[in-house]
Amino acid sequence: MSAVTGLSFRDSGKLGLLLLISPLLLWLSLFILLPHVDLVMISLRERVAAREYAFSWSNYTAFFTEPLYWRTFMRTAVMSILATALTLLIAFPVAFYIAKMVRGRFKALLFVLCLIPFWVSELVRTYGWMILLRETGIFSGLLQWLGWVDQPVEMLYNDVAIMVGLVYTSMLFMVVPLVTTLEGLDDSLIEAAYDLGGSHFRVIWDVVIPHAMPGIVSGCIVVFMLTLGNYLTPTLLGGKDSLWFTEQIYTQFITRFNWEQGSAFGMLLLILSSFIVWAGLKLSRQSFTRVMT
């Protein structure tokens, strides 16, 4: 009787676990797995007639034979990596100050101040930067008022404007994992490092950064993926000459109605992002499970 009861308990436990994870499995299957499988199938076909298709690698070979495509591809990757690095450099001192230097309500206030810009959509935030950086914007007017320039200055539609927008829109996703990780660092370890004669640089490098490495890698992965796949910010702040790869994907799907080429570009972007994330994990000697928990 006890054996039967134990078996029923195990069966009910398995059934309960299956019911709990079924929404997640359904979500992953319908919105991630199946669309990507469909993209792969579309990217490997070529239109030969009105409604006839044939298997072909031409959509991928077109990417490597057209300099505009792969140059835009590499430019997007390099600028995304640079934006991720700049976001980390700016966010790390902010996160350390919030996690270790302040307490109580002021700590909560600083965290809310980091969160407030994300209460509005990315489109509104990007338009805000356009108002600040345009020729008749606040920054141009301030430079003229200070006498540093004698005419309006156009700060939009260049790589610097794109980088500013990318870093700004990604900042919170770097600050949050860093604050969470740094809060777990025992203050006595930092005090002991200083007592042993460590300089500020050595304490940060040998004590703080190793402890914060999971948060650093986690934040870098999220920021890089968001930056690489960003469309609004590079297009609006960089203008028609922004040369961002997501714009190429949009052009193939929406403007040219070339779903085969657009699917190939989408898969290439996925392969690039996966490779760079894998390389980053290997270089930092972190596991994906550890940095995402």
N, C-alpha and C positions, 0 to 999 in steps of 0.2 A: 504493500500500500504506500509506504514511504517513498519507494523507488518511483512509483507512478506519479506521486505528488511532486517529487523533485523534477521529473521529466516535464510535467505540465508547467511547472514554474519556469523551467528553461525555455520551453516553447513560447510561453507568454512573454518572457523577456525578449526573445528574438523578434517576436511579432511587434512588441512595443518599440524596439529599436528601429525596425523596418518602417513603422508608421512615422517615427520621428524624423528619419532621414529621407523619407520619400519626397517631401516637398523640395528639399535641397537637390536630390537626384533629378527630379522632374525639371527644376529650374535649370540645372547645368545641362541637361539633355536638350531641352527645347530652345534655350536662348544662347548656349555656348557651343555645345558639341555639334548639333545638327546644322546650325548656320555655318560653322567652319568647314564641316564636311561638304556642304553645298558649295561653299566658296572654292574649295579645292577642285571639285568636279567642274565648276564653271570655268575656272582658270585653265583647265587642261582641255578645253575644246575650242574649235575654230569654226566660225560660220562659213558654210560652203554654199548655202542656198537660203531661201526665205525662212524656212523652219527646219533646216537640216544642219547638223553639226558633225564634226569629225574630231577625233583625238589629235591634239597637237601641242607642242611645246613652244609655239610661236609667240605666245603672250609673254613668256619668260625670256626668250631670246631677244625680243624687241626691247626689253629693259636694258640688256647689256649692250645692244648695238646702237642705242640712242643715247648720246652723251648727256643730254638734258635730264634724262630720267635718273641715271645712276649718280650724276653729280648732285642733283637735288636730294637724292637718297642719302649720300654721304654727308652733305651739308646739314641735313636734318639730324642725323645721328651725332655729328660733332657738336652742333649747337645744343642739342638736348643734354649731352654729357656735360658741356660747359655750364649750362643752366643749372643742372643738378649740383655740380661742384660749388657754384656761387651760392645757391640756396643753402647748402650745408654750411659754408663759411659764415653766412649771415645768421642762420638759425641757431647754430651751436652756442654762441655767446648768449643769445636771447634765452634759449632753453636752459642753459646752466644758471643764468641769473634767476629765472623763475623757479627752478627746482631747488637751488641751494642758497641763494642769497636773500630771499624774501620769505616771509611767513604770513599766515593768516589771510585776512581779507585783501591785502594788497597783492598777494600772490594770485588769488582768484581774479582780482581786477585785471591784472596783467594778462592772464590767460584769456579772459573775456575780450580784452582789447585786440588780441591776436585773432579771436574768433569773429568779431563784428564784421570785418569786410566780407566774410563768406556768408553773411545773412542775405546778401543780394546775389543775383546771378552773375556768371562770368561775363556775360555780354555787357551788363551795366558797369561792372568793374573795368572792363576794357575800354568802354566809351569814356569812363572817367579819366583814364590815362590819355586818351585822345584829346580831351578838353585841356588837360594840363600841358601836353607836349606840342600841340598844334601851333602854327605860326602866330595866331592871335591869342594863344593861351596864356596861362598864369606865369609859367616859367619864362617864356619869351618876354612878357611885359615886365617881369621882375628884373631881368638882365638889362633891359633898356632903362628902367628906372634907376638902377645902380650905376648906369653909365658904362657898363662893360661892353655893350654893343650899341651901335647907332641905328640899327634897323631890325625888324622882326626876324626871329630865328626859327626855322622849321626843324623840329626835333623828331618828327614822325617819319615813317617809311624808311627805316634803316635798321641795321642789325642791333644797334644799341637799344632802340625802342622795343624791338622784339624781345631782347634779353631781359629788359626791365619788366615787361609784362609777364613773361614766363616765370621769372623768379617771384614776382608778387603773387601771381595766381597759385603758386605751389607752396608758398611759405608755410602755411598751416600744416600741411601733410609731412613736413619735415620737423616742425616744432613739437607736435604731439608725441610721436614715438621717442624723440630725444628727451622730453620732459619725463615721460613715463619711465624710461630706462635710468635716467640720472637720479630720479627720486629714490631708486633702490640702492644707490651708492652710499655706504656708511661714511658719515662725516669724519669718523675717527681715522679712517684710512688716509684721508687727505691731510689731517692734522699730523699723523705719524710721518707722512712723507715730508712735510715741511720741517718737522722736528729733526729728521735725519739729514737735513741740509739741502733738500731738493729745491731747485729754483721753480718759478712759476711754470716755465716751459716744461721742465722735467716732470713736474707733478701732473700737468695736463696730459703729457705724452705717455707717461708710464703708468698712471693710475686711472685718470678720468676716461681717456679715450678707450683703453681696453675694456673697461666696464661698460662703456656706452656703445661699443661696437655693434651689438645686435640692433640697437635703435638707429644707429647711423646707417647700417646696411638696409634695414627695413624702410627708413625714410627715403634713402636714395633710390630704392627699387620703385616705390610708389611715385616719387617725383619724376623719375626718368620716364616711367610708363605714361604718366599724365602729360608730360612735356612732349614726348615723341608723338603721341596721338592727338595733340592739340591742334585745333583748326581755327577757332575764332581769333585767338590772340595773334598768331603770326600773320593771318590774313588782314586783320584790321590795322594792326600797328606797323606791319611791314609793307602793306599796299600790294598792288598787283605784281610787284617784283620780289615778293617775299621768298619765293622758291622754297616752299615747305612741302614735304612729300604728301602730307594729307590733302593738300590742295590739288596735287596731281591725281590722287584717288577720287576726290570729289569731281574733278573735271571729267575723268573717264566715265564715272557712273551717271552723273547728272547732265553734264554739258554734251558729251559725245554719245551717250547711251551705249558705251562700249563696256558692258558688264564683264566680258571675258578679261579684258586688259585690267579693269579696275579690281577684279578679284585676284588676279596675279599680283598686282601691286600690294593689295591688302595682305596676302600671304607672305610676300617678301618682307613687309614691315613687321609682321608677327615673328618671322624667323629672325630678323635683326634684333628685335627687342628681347627675344628669348635667349639669343646668343650672348648679348651684352649682360643680361642679368646673370646668366650662368657664369660668365667670365668674372663678373664682379664678386659673386659668391666664392669662386675658387681663389681669387686674389686676396680676399678678406678672410679666407678660411672659415667661413660661416656656412651653416646649413639653412636651407630654405625653411625648414620646420622651426628652427630656433628663432630666426629673425621675425617670423610671422606669428609667434605666440606671445 
